Amino acid sequence: MTNKRSGHVILGINVLVLGYLPAAWKTSLLAKDAFIDPDYWANIGRTAERGTLDALFLADGPLLGDPAYDANPIRLEPTVNWGQVATATSRVGLVSTASSTFNDPFELAERLLSWDHQTGGRAAWNVVTTRGVNAARNFGMPDIPFRDDRYDRAREFVDVVRALWGSAATGRDIDFHGEFFDIKGRLRVPPSKQGQPIIFQAGGSPQGRALAGRVAEGVFAAELTKQQAIEHYRLVKNFARGNGRSPDDIKILPGLLLSLGSSEEEARRRSDDIHDAGPPSYSIAWLSQAIGYDASTFALDEPFPEEVLGPVKDSQTFLGSIGFRESIITQIRKTNPTVREYLKQTRYTGSGHAGFVGTPEQLADHIEDWFHAGAIDGFNLQPDRLIDGLPVIVDELVPILRKRGLYRHAYETETLREHFKAASPTPSF
């Protein structure tokens, strides 16, 4: 039996533009230009705030996606896009992914703190190192740097950004000389209502977890099973403790892919319908990218080749997410499905992120179980289609969590940092 925890879970929404599935756009509920329509984004923000949700997440896009694989091949720049949402809201947090590989620390520090100031202290930066040769070439680089090099730069990049944010509060210049950056000066932007933006980290590699333990206040994790999540939760909290921080200083929010319905059968039918409306190549392309092998060459009715399930041959040149890959390989080894069975299974159980197909009541059970087990501080929920998936979260899931004492009835805090501090304290372990 798990120990009950006081306080509330943290709920974020990963706004993958129209939804995480490629065919999310194929609905009469959406206008053809919804992804760039200010009213669409304002509605997303107002709906999330109606449910007193903690934060909305939006990824950057340093390259055009492949429509056969990427559910949202075109997207607006997050910090600019969130400006539209900020005018329609007052409390919900706004998280922007921005690459430490393809940005300048002074410019990004200034942009993020300006945005944080203008939103009343609701901004957060999700630090990623970015992968992919095409992204590198958009920035005049012949290839993506090795993983260790990207993380070495990321560590220094974050230190510079934090120092610059500090300079806004103190009014004193920084004098930074490192391997990648030499910066002397300070920001002219005033500190925000929450001081400075919250920092998230989304990498599942050892380097990413170490970075999170040192500087992050939130982790966007990828966990497929409760036991894996508990182990990761303890690992990152201990990294924080090892860096002289309280484990409660860092909140763990795994992604959770959702298809919800009034019954489990209805939810499965919705999931199948949206999957089937998408390109047939989507699942194979996603799996290939995630595991680092061309899955189109696998025999569909045979188990995965053993060499596919081994360690990454070269972590420095592997272009996928190591955290995603670890979760996927663990899942495959656990059940030993055929390739066809696995591709069908991931409709309901997730891919790199865990999946959930069922009713709001069942989802509340799942959240409560993982929360009290010490596996999460909350979830970053990812609806299959946002336009009608987000209202179900707000109007059906949240009231259930409130009745169970797992979620607040109204915003009690104003800034994103305050939302996080008001959430449940970390249990001892």
N, C-alpha and C positions, 0 to 999 in steps of 0.2 A: 504494500500500500504506500502511496506517495504522501508526503507531507503537504498540507494545505499552505498556500502562500497568500499573504495579504496583498492588498493593492489591486491594480488592474493590469491587463495585458496591453501591449502597445500594438496598434493596428496601423499599418501603412498600406498603400495601394501602389503597385508598380504600374504606372500608366504607360503601357506599351502602345501608345497612340490610340489605336482602335480596339486592341485586345491582343492576347498573345498568340492567337491562331491566325494563319494567313488569310482565311476567308471571313474574318470578322467584318470586313467591309461589305460583304454580300448580304445586306439586310435593308429593308425599306425604312428602317428606323434612322438611317444615316443619309445625309446628303453626300454627293460625290466628292465634295471638297471639305468634308468634315475635319480632316486631319490638320487643316490650316485655317479653319473657321474659328474666329474669336469666341463666338457664342457656344460652340462645342466645348471649348476649354473652360469657359466661365461656368458652364453647366456641370462639368466634372468637378470643379472646385466647390461650387455651391452644394452639390450633392454630398461630397465628402464631408464638408463642414456641417451639414445637417445631421450627419451621423457622429459628430464630434471625433472624427478620425484624426490620428496624430499627424500623418504626413502623406504626401504624394511624391512618388519617385519618377524621374524622367531621365532616360539615358541620352548621352550625346551620340552623334553619328558622324565620325570623321571620314566616312566613305559611303557611297551609295550601296544599298544592299541588293542582293539578287532576288527579284520577285518570286522565284521558284522556291526560295528558302527562307528569306527574311519576311516575317509577317508585316513589317512596317519599313519598307525600303527607303522611304522619304520621311524626314522628320525635321521639325524646327529646332533651332538652338535652344537648349533648355532654359538658361537664365533669362533669355529674352522672352521665351514662351511663358515662363512662370510669371512674368510681369503682368500679363493679361489675367492670369488666375488670381494674382495678388489683389488686383483691383476689385475682384468679385468676392473676396473672402477677407477674414480678419484673424483667424486662429490656426487654421490647418498649416502644418509645416510643408515646406517645398524643398525637395532634395534634387540636386542636379549632379549627374555624373560628368566628370571632366578628367581628361587624361593627363597624367604627369609626364607622359612621353611626348605629347604633341601640343603642349602649352608652355607659356613663359610664366614663371612664378610671380613676378612683379605684376604683370598684367592680370593674371588670374586672381591674385590676392586682392587687387583693387576692384576688379569686377564683382567678385563674390561678396566682399565686405560692403560695397555700394548697394548691391542687391539685398543683402541682409538688413542694412540700415533702412532701405526704402520699404521693406516688408514688415518692419516692426519686430525684427529678431526672429524670423521664421525660416531662415535659410540653412541649408546643409550642403556640404560637398561630399559626394561619393567618389573617393579616390580610386582610379583604375590605372593600369599601365598600358592597356590596349595591346591587341595582338592583330597580326595580319599584314601581309606584304602590301596589299593595296592601300591600306591606311598610311603606311610609311611613305609610299610613293606620292601620295597627295601632299606630303610635306617635304618633298625633295630628297627623300632618303632612299637608297637603293634596296634596302631590306629592313625588316624590323630588328631592333637590337636583341641580343640574347636575353633570356628571362632574368638572369642575375643582374645584368647591366641595367635592365629596365627598373628593377627593384632598388638597385643602388641609387639610381637617379630619383626614384620616387621618394625614398627616405630623405634625401637631401632636399628635394623639392618641397615636401611637406614641412620640413624644418624651416625653410626660407619663408614659406607662406605664413606659418604660425608666428615667426619673428616679425614679419611685416604687419600682421594683424595686431601684434603687441605694440608695435611702434605707433599705431593709430591711437592707442590708449595712453601711452606714455609721452608721446610727442618727441621721442628721442630717435635719432637715426640708428639703423642697424649697420654693422660692419661685418659682412659674411663673406668668407673665402673658403670654398670647398672644392671638391673634385669637378663639379659640374657648373657651379654658379659662383660669381663674384658680384655681390650687390652691396652698395653703400647708399643709404638713404632711408626714407620712411614714406608711409602712405599719408596722403592729405585727407583721406576719408575719415570721418568721425567713427568711433566705435558704435556698434549697434546696440539695441535694447538688450540683447542677450550677450553682449560683449564681442563675440565673433561667431561665425557659423559653426555648427556642429560638423564633425568629420566622421564620415562613414568609410568603411573599407569593404570591398566586395571580393577580393581574391581568396581562393581556398588553398593556395600553395603554402608550404612552410614559411616562405618569405612574406607572403601576404598576412598570414596569421600573426607572425612576429611583429609586423608593422602595426596591425590592429591592436595588439596588446600594448604597444608603446604609446600610440597617439589617438586611436579611434574612440569615438563615443558610441558608435553603432557599427554592427557588422551585418551586411546583407549576405547571409550564408546560404549554402546549398546542401540540404539534408534530406535523404529519402526515407530513413527509418528513425524511430524514436531513440534507439540505442546509439546510433551514430550521432544524433543530435546532442544527446547527453554528454557523450565523450568530447565532442567539439566544444560544447558549452563550457565544460570544465577546463579544457585545454586553454581556450582563449581567456577565460577569467583568471586562470593561473598565470598566463603571460602578463596580464595587467598587474597582478599582485607582484610578480617578479620585477616589474618596472616601477615599483613603489606606489602603485595606484590601488584604489579600492576596486574590488571586482564589480561593484555596482556602478562604477564609472563607465562601463561599456555594456551596451544592450545588444543582445543577439536576436536577429530577426531573419529566420530562413524564409526563402520564397516559397509560395504555395500556389500552384496552378489550379484554378477553380472552374468547375461547371456545376451550377446549382439548379435545382428544380424542386417542385412541390413534393415529389417522390423520387426515390432513387432511380426508378425506371425512367421518369421524365428527364432527370439529370443526365443519364446515360444516352438517352435519345438526343438530347441537345448537344452533348459532346460529339456523338457520332455524326450528327447532321453538319455541324460546323467543320469537323475534320474532313468529312467526305466532300464538302464543297470546295476544299482547298486543293492545291496541286498535288498529284500523287507522289511527286518526287520529294515533297517537303520532309517527311519523316526520315527517309534514307539520307537526304542531304544533311539534316540536322545531326543524325547519329554519326555520320562520317566525320563531320567537323568536331563533334564532341569527343570521339574516341581516338581520332588521328589515323583512321583507316578508311579506305573506300568501301563502305558497306554495300554498295551496289554489286560488288563482286562476291558477296557471301551467298551461299545456298540458303534460300529462305526457309526450307523445312528441315534444316539441320541446326544443331547448337552452334554457338559462336566458336570460331577457331581458337584453340588454346593460346596461340601466340598473341591474339588480340587482347586477351585478358591479363597479360603480364604487365610488368611495370613499363612506364614510358621509356622508350629507348634513349631519348636524349631530351631531358627536361628543358634544356636551354633553347632548343629549336622547336619544341612542341608548341603549336599555335592555338591549341584549345585551352579551356579552363581546367587546370589540374583538379580543382575542387569538384567540378562537374564530373570529370572523368572518374575520379575515385568513387563518387556516389553511384554512377552508372555501373561500373565494373563490380562493385559490391553487390548491387541489386541483381545483376546477371548471374554471378556466382552463387547467390543464395538460392535461386530457383532453377538454374540451368535451362532456360527456355530455348526454343528454336528462335531464329531471327524473326520469323513471321509472328510468333507468339509474343515476342518482346515488343515489336512495333505495335501490335494490338494492345498489349498491356499498358504501354505508356500513354495511351489515350486516357486511362483512368488513374494511373498511379504516378504519372509524372515522368520527366526525363532527367535533366540535371537537377532541377528543382522537383520536390515531391508534388504529386497531383492529388486532387480531391474531387470526387464526383459523388454528389449526394444532396441531402436537404440542408437548409440552414441549421436545423436542430442537430443533425449529425455532425456538421462542421463545428458547432459550438462544443459538442462532446470531444471532438478531436483537439480543439484549441485548449480546452480545460485540462484534458489528459496530459498533453505535452507541457503545459504551463506548470502544473503541479508536480510533474516528474522532474522538473529542473532541466528541461531540454531547450527552453526558449524564454525570452522575455516578451516575445510577441511574434507576429508574422507580417511579412510583406506580401499581401494577397495579390494574385494576378488573374483577374477574370478572363475567361475565354473571349468575351466580347464586352467591352466596357459600357456601352450605351444602355444595355438592359441588365448587365451583370452587377454593376456598382450599386444601383438602387436596391437590389436584393440584399446585398451586404448591409447597407445602411438601414433599410426598413424592416428587415427580417432577422438577420444575424445579430446585429448590435442589440436590439431589445432583449433577445434571449440571453446574451452575455450579461446585460445589465441585471436581469432578474436573478442571475446566478452570482451576482456580486463581483463579476470579473471585469466590468467596464463602467466607466463614469456615466452619469446621466446628463452632465453638461460640462463644458470646458471650465476647469477651475484655474487654469493657468493661461498665459498669453503667448509666451515664446516657445519655440520647439525645445530648447534646452530645459525649460521648466516642465514641459509635458513629460520629458524623459525622466527628470528627477522625481516627478510625482508618481511614476510607475512603481510597480512592486519592487521591494528590495531583493537583492540576490540572496537565495537561501545558502546556508552554510553547507560545505561539502568537504 
